Amino acid sequence: MKQLAASIAVIAALGAMPVQPAHAQKEEIVQDGIAVKPLSRVRVIVPEEQLNEAAAQQYQEMMAQAQQKGALVPPTDPRVKRLRNVAQRLIPHTPRWNASARDWQWQVNLVDQPQVNAFCMPGGRIGFFTGIVDQLKLTDDEMAAIMGHEIAHALREHGRERMAKSGITSVVARGAGALGAAIFGIDPGITNTVTGMIGQGVVLKFSRDEEREADLVGLDIAARAGYDPRAGIALWRKMAMLNKGAPPEFLSTHPGGETRIRDMERHMNVLLPLYARSKGTTVNRLPAYRTNVALR
């Protein structure tokens, strides 16, 4: 519980930071691919630099604790190499969605725990659990779909916007509760209760529109990086099989899996040309996407 208390202290300190007034900003709608609205202006109430600093501190503490417990997978592990290779290909395509991403100090780590989970904290700090890599038998394309989804939440500043609207500074704790329960054996019910008191819980619950945007923007990023966006559909099929129709916690917010799949399918006319262009070919010459397990 000492580690959990330390995490809460960091978040409390973030809540005490001075508030900056909202001001008008000229922001353009992203074109040539998935179209999105400008970033919410209300988000500027929460200071970006201080949010990223607090997130960096929280992330380092989480990884240090994981290493102390022997749960931080070393860089030599093939799964870590795969994750970092995927990130290296995705990252160059992130500034089109948020210019600040050019200055983010990107990090990618893998924690050896069975949870089917992943996250991206403010400033580009990415964490995956071995459960999501191993249990879903992720292809690189599917890994890119997950990573793109999580990165998209950070790029579109969904957490920062919600913090600004609600006055709750819990986004930094998104991964802390999960790691506390997994690594230190803390009763998940306790961590959920405690973090619920200071914010939105262990896993930030995004709205229907935010989840939809993260799905599509994430696949747009992946497609530009040369990963097949149809992997997003295969990924959801895999998750449905693994959880008997119920998605894992990190993607359990509505809309449901079938709704999200239909939404992805409706946007393949936009996503597949991006992917084909990255491969130097045309859509009608693309081979069918094949995952590594039989999907029902």
C-alpha positions in Angstrom: 0.0 0.0 0.0 3.0 2.3 0.4 3.6 2.2 -3.3 0.0 3.0 -4.0 0.1 5.9 -1.5 3.1 7.2 -3.4 1.2 7.1 -6.6 -1.7 9.0 -5.1 0.7 11.6 -3.8 1.9 12.3 -7.3 -1.6 12.7 -8.6 -2.5 14.9 -5.7 0.4 17.1 -6.4 -0.7 17.4 -10.0 -4.1 18.5 -8.8 -2.5 21.3 -6.9 -0.8 22.7 -9.9 -1.8 26.2 -11.0 -4.6 26.4 -13.6 -4.0 28.2 -16.8 -6.9 30.0 -18.4 -8.3 28.6 -21.7 -7.4 30.6 -24.7 -8.3 30.4 -28.4 -6.0 28.4 -30.6 -6.0 28.0 -34.3 -6.1 24.3 -35.0 -6.8 22.6 -38.3 -8.9 19.5 -39.0 -6.7 16.6 -40.1 -7.3 15.7 -43.7 -6.0 12.9 -46.1 -7.2 10.0 -44.0 -9.5 9.8 -41.0 -11.0 13.2 -40.4 -11.2 14.6 -36.9 -12.4 17.7 -35.2 -9.9 20.2 -33.7 -8.5 19.3 -30.3 -10.8 20.6 -27.6 -9.9 24.1 -26.4 -11.0 23.3 -22.9 -8.0 21.0 -22.4 -5.7 24.0 -22.0 -7.0 24.5 -18.5 -4.7 21.6 -17.6 -1.1 22.7 -18.1 0.5 20.3 -20.7 4.1 20.6 -19.5 3.3 19.9 -15.9 1.0 17.0 -16.8 3.7 15.4 -18.9 6.3 15.9 -16.1 4.0 14.2 -13.6 3.3 11.4 -16.1 7.0 10.9 -16.7 7.6 10.6 -12.9 4.7 8.1 -12.5 5.9 6.0 -15.4 9.5 5.8 -14.1 8.2 4.8 -10.7 6.0 2.1 -12.2 8.9 0.7 -14.3 11.3 0.8 -11.4 8.8 -1.1 -9.2 8.3 -3.7 -12.0 12.1 -4.1 -12.3 12.5 -4.6 -8.6 9.9 -7.4 -8.7 11.6 -9.0 -11.7 8.6 -8.2 -13.9 10.2 -5.7 -16.3 11.0 -7.7 -19.5 14.5 -6.9 -20.6 15.2 -5.2 -23.9 16.8 -8.3 -25.3 13.5 -10.2 -25.2 12.1 -10.7 -28.8 8.7 -9.3 -27.7 10.2 -6.1 -26.5 12.2 -5.8 -29.7 9.0 -6.2 -31.7 7.1 -3.6 -29.6 9.9 -1.1 -30.0 10.2 -1.7 -33.7 6.5 -1.1 -34.1 6.7 2.1 -32.1 9.6 3.3 -34.2 7.5 3.0 -37.3 4.4 4.6 -35.7 6.0 7.5 -34.0 7.0 9.5 -37.2 3.3 9.7 -38.1 2.1 11.0 -34.8 2.8 14.8 -35.2 0.1 15.2 -37.8 -2.4 14.5 -35.0 -0.7 16.6 -32.4 2.3 18.8 -33.0 3.5 18.4 -29.4 4.4 14.7 -30.2 7.6 15.9 -31.9 8.9 16.7 -28.5 7.6 13.7 -26.5 10.2 11.5 -24.9 8.8 8.2 -26.2 9.3 5.1 -24.1 8.1 1.5 -24.7 8.3 -1.2 -22.1 6.8 -4.7 -21.5 5.7 -5.9 -18.0 5.6 -9.6 -17.4 2.1 -10.0 -16.1 -0.9 -12.0 -17.5 -3.3 -9.1 -17.9 -4.6 -8.4 -21.4 -3.8 -4.8 -21.1 -1.8 -1.9 -22.6 -1.6 1.9 -22.1 0.0 5.1 -23.3 0.5 7.9 -20.8 0.8 11.6 -21.6 4.0 12.4 -23.4 4.4 9.0 -25.1 5.1 6.6 -22.3 3.8 3.2 -23.6 3.4 0.0 -21.5 2.2 -3.4 -22.6 1.5 -6.5 -20.5 2.8 -9.8 -21.7 -0.7 -11.2 -21.4 -1.9 -9.1 -24.3 1.0 -10.1 -26.5 1.0 -13.8 -25.6 -2.6 -14.7 -25.0 -3.8 -12.9 -28.2 -0.7 -14.2 -30.2 -0.4 -10.8 -31.7 0.9 -10.3 -35.2 2.9 -7.1 -35.8 -0.1 -5.6 -37.5 -2.3 -6.4 -34.5 0.3 -5.0 -32.2 0.3 -1.8 -34.2 -3.5 -1.6 -34.0 -3.4 -1.8 -30.2 -0.4 0.6 -29.9 -2.0 3.0 -32.3 -5.2 3.0 -30.3 -3.5 3.8 -27.1 -1.2 6.4 -28.7 -4.3 8.0 -30.3 -5.8 8.6 -26.9 -2.7 10.5 -25.9 -2.4 12.4 -29.1 -6.0 13.5 -29.1 -5.5 14.4 -25.4 -8.7 12.7 -24.3 -7.5 12.3 -20.8 -6.4 15.9 -20.5 -9.8 17.1 -21.9 -11.7 15.0 -19.4 -9.5 16.3 -16.6 -10.2 19.8 -17.7 -13.9 19.2 -17.8 -14.2 17.3 -14.6 -11.5 18.9 -12.5 -10.2 15.5 -11.7 -6.5 14.8 -12.3 -6.5 11.0 -12.4 -5.2 10.3 -15.9 -1.6 9.7 -14.6 -2.9 6.9 -12.4 -4.3 5.0 -15.4 -1.7 2.3 -15.3 -0.7 2.6 -11.6 -3.6 0.7 -10.1 -3.3 -2.2 -12.6 0.4 -2.5 -11.8 -0.2 -2.3 -8.1 -2.7 -5.1 -8.2 -0.6 -7.2 -10.5 2.9 -6.8 -9.1 2.3 -6.2 -5.4 -0.7 -8.5 -4.9 -3.0 -5.7 -3.8 -6.6 -6.7 -3.9 -8.0 -5.1 -7.2 -11.1 -4.2 -5.3 -9.1 -2.0 -3.0 -7.1 -0.3 -5.7 -10.3 0.3 -7.7 -11.9 1.8 -4.6 -9.0 4.0 -3.7 -8.3 5.3 -7.2 -12.0 5.8 -7.8 -12.0 8.3 -4.9 -9.3 10.4 -6.6 -10.5 10.1 -10.2 -11.9 7.9 -12.9 -10.3 4.6 -11.7 -7.5 2.3 -12.7 -8.3 2.3 -16.4 -9.6 5.6 -17.7 -13.1 5.3 -19.1 -13.4 7.1 -22.3 -16.6 8.0 -24.0 -18.1 6.4 -27.1 -16.8 9.1 -29.4 -13.4 9.0 -27.8 -13.1 5.3 -28.2 -14.3 5.5 -31.8 -11.8 8.2 -32.6 -8.9 6.3 -30.9 -9.8 3.2 -33.0 -9.8 5.0 -36.3 -6.9 7.4 -35.7 -4.9 4.5 -34.3 -5.5 2.5 -37.5 -4.8 5.5 -39.6 -1.3 5.9 -37.9 -0.7 2.1 -38.3 -1.7 2.2 -42.0 0.7 5.1 -42.8 3.4 3.1 -41.0 2.9 0.1 -43.3 0.7 -2.0 -41.0 -2.5 -3.5 -42.4 -5.5 -1.7 -40.8 -7.6 -4.8 -41.3 -5.7 -6.2 -38.4 -7.9 -4.1 -36.1 -10.9 -6.2 -37.2 -9.0 -9.5 -36.6 -7.8 -8.2 -33.2 -11.4 -7.7 -32.1 -12.4 -11.1 -33.3 -9.5 -12.6 -31.3 -10.5 -10.7 -28.2 -14.1 -11.9 -28.5 -12.9 -15.5 -28.7 -10.5 -15.0 -25.7 -13.2 -13.4 -23.5 -16.2 -15.3 -24.8 -17.6 -12.1 -26.4 -16.5 -9.7 -23.7 -13.5 -7.5 -24.5 -10.6 -7.1 -22.0 -10.8 -4.3 -19.5 -8.6 -1.9 -21.3 -11.0 -1.8 -24.3 -14.2 -2.7 -22.4 -15.9 0.7 -22.8 -18.8 1.0 -25.2 -19.3 0.7 -28.1 -19.1 -3.0 -28.1 -16.8 -5.2 -30.2 -19.2 -5.8 -33.1 -20.1 -2.1 -33.3 -16.4 -1.2 -33.4 -15.7 -3.7 -36.1 -18.5 -2.4 -38.3 -17.2 1.1 -37.8 -13.7 0.0 -38.9 -15.1 -1.8 -41.9 -17.0 1.4 -42.9 -13.7 3.3 -42.9 -11.6 0.8 -44.8 -12.3 2.9 -47.9 -10.1 5.6 -46.3 -7.7 3.4 -44.4 -6.7 0.8 -47.1 -5.5 3.5 -49.6 -3.2 4.8 -46.9 -1.8 1.3 -46.3 -1.5 0.6 -50.0 0.3 3.9 -50.5 2.8 2.9 -47.8 3.5 -0.3 -49.7 3.8 1.4 -53.0 0.8 -0.4 -54.5 -2.9 0.0 -55.0 -5.8 -1.3 -52.9 -7.0 -3.9 -55.5 -3.5 -5.4 -55.4 -3.4 -5.9 -51.7 -3.5 -9.5 -50.5 -6.2 -10.5 -48.0 -5.2 -10.0 -44.4 -4.4 -13.3 -42.6 -3.9 -13.5 -38.9 -2.2 -16.4 -37.1 -5.2 -18.2 -35.6 -8.5 -19.4 -37.0 -11.2 -16.8 -36.3 -14.8 -17.8 -35.8 
